[in-house]
């Protein structure tokens, strides 16, 4: 059933409007593009349609701390690139295969496998900077001009392969290969030119953002060797073919930069620890190994956080608290440790204890999204739904495209038995998950409940019309 859905979806995405860009393939200077407002709107609409359909067909990882880390890194790179992206949407895909993608319009997707494979933050940043390079040079639009439909075909193939891989990795890999083969005949030379451009632009972005330029050739070289010697083709190579020439070119470019920037950060190490914990990679033997590491180096923060999560995974809450307390004693303002402490309290059915610490942290970090979402969760669990709205309702305005926010609002309104609030939040959540018709039904019921509250009724009706218009445009 999922396979049929993806194939229908692939066909639906084959229609798009060609754009015209002038290029000069004979010069080493990168082409200069000016995208019209109409093109930007079209890119935004297509990317959001893609995102809603992806959410509808594929399970994604919704962890506030992981998502916000990827957001911060992506914005940092975007600010140092030629990409105008005031509204990035980051998605984390629970797939161990190595891949990432960026869609014109501001959607950036990262497979968990990329975070596990990238040994340091610069390597992860190199991949994201490369993807942003494709967008800044309008590669998908230029490919579309060549074939008439390759941008939509790329999005359709990407969506279908991700969705199928979520239930069948081999099938997703095969579909990705077949889609790549279909594009290869008329795009191969063009793709090589685009990859060289993205390499150059990406490295410039990487260096400008303060990272080590050596990360780009290092990462690409590792993947090329894996494909050649291990016989395992990373998904990233299917749409980003790497040659020895490209690796050599990027190595030479990296050597031209005297300032090497940073290789890694503690934040990235801790995020990888959290991801591994969520993926349930801990066992009794690892607990022993981690204790040995800490005996040798008591200040090893990633190891102590790993041990904390391992003990939490085991259900040994007091031992987990002992470990996280040592980290908080030295680094009381580090968000990773505050959230980990809240994870322990929530798992141990002590939401009031978690809420107290989170509220104290929010006094110093009032705009931190992860802390706000966790405080709202703890408040709801502590039967304080009205308090949770203090964080969630502002977030619904600043992050209207975040499913995590709307799901948390549904839970808070349910606790408060606020039927109108439930319907409105449920409509937004359904819409973001690609269930437009369900969203309209919820808004229709909300309009009935609003009755004579005309200001609120006007907002509900306007939102219903907006969603109707979006659905109608997507059906054309």
SULDAVEN-V877418 format. One record per backbone hydrogen bond with DSSP energy under -1.0 kcal/mol. NH is the residue of the N-H (numbers start at 1). CO is the residue of the C=O. If there is no record, write none. Layout:
NH,CO
NH,CO
This chain:
5,1
6,2
7,3
8,4
9,5
10,6
11,7
12,8
13,9
14,11
27,24
40,36
41,37
42,38
43,39
44,40
45,41
46,42
47,43
48,44
49,45
50,46
51,47
52,48
53,49
54,50
55,51
56,52
57,53
58,54
61,92
67,63
68,64
69,65
70,66
71,67
72,68
73,69
74,70
75,71
76,72
77,73
78,74
79,75
81,78
85,83
89,106
91,108
93,110
95,93
101,109
103,107
106,103
107,103
108,89
109,101
110,91
111,99
112,93
113,95
114,111
116,112
117,113
118,114
122,263
124,120
125,121
126,122
127,123
128,124
129,125
130,126
131,127
132,128
133,129
134,130
135,131
136,132
137,133
138,135
139,134
142,138
143,139
144,140
145,141
146,142
147,143
148,144
153,149
154,150
155,151
156,152
157,153
158,154
159,155
160,156
161,157
162,158
163,159
164,160
165,161
166,162
167,164
168,164
172,168
173,169
174,170
175,171
176,172
177,173
178,174
179,175
180,176
181,177
182,178
183,179
184,180
188,184
191,187
192,188
193,189
194,190
195,191
196,192
197,193
198,194
199,195
200,196
201,197
202,198
203,199
204,200
205,201
206,202
207,203
208,204
209,205
210,207
211,206
212,262
215,212
216,213
218,214
219,215
220,216
221,217
222,218
223,219
224,220
225,221
226,222
227,223
228,224
229,225
230,226
232,226
236,98
237,234
238,235
240,236
247,243
248,244
249,245
250,246
251,247
252,248
253,249
254,250
255,251
256,253
257,254
262,210
269,265
270,266
271,267
272,268
273,269
274,270
275,271
276,272
277,273
278,274
279,275
280,277
281,276
287,283
288,284
289,285
290,286
291,287
292,288
293,289
294,290
295,291
296,292
297,293
300,297
301,299
304,300
305,301
306,302
307,303
308,304
309,305
310,306
311,307
312,308
313,309
314,310
315,312
316,311
317,315
320,316
321,317
322,318
323,319
324,320
325,321
326,322
327,323
328,324
329,325
330,326
331,327
334,331
338,334
339,335
340,336
341,337
342,338
343,339
344,340
345,341
346,342
347,343
348,344
349,346
350,345
354,350
355,351
356,352
357,353
358,354
359,355
360,356
361,357
362,358
363,359
365,361
368,365
372,368
373,369
374,370
375,371
376,372
377,373
378,374
379,375
380,376
381,377
382,378
383,380
384,379
388,384
389,385
390,387
391,388
392,388
393,389
395,391
396,392
398,394
399,395
402,399
406,402
407,403
408,404
409,405
410,406
411,407
412,408
413,409
414,410
415,411
416,412
418,413
419,417
422,418
423,419
424,420
425,421
426,422
427,423
428,424
429,425
430,426
431,427
432,428
433,429
434,431
435,430
439,435
440,436
441,437
442,438
443,439
444,440
445,441
446,442
447,443
448,444
449,445
450,446
451,447
453,450
454,452
457,453
458,454
459,455
460,456
461,457
462,458
463,459
464,460
465,461
466,462
467,463
468,464
469,465
470,466
471,467
472,468
473,469
474,470
475,471
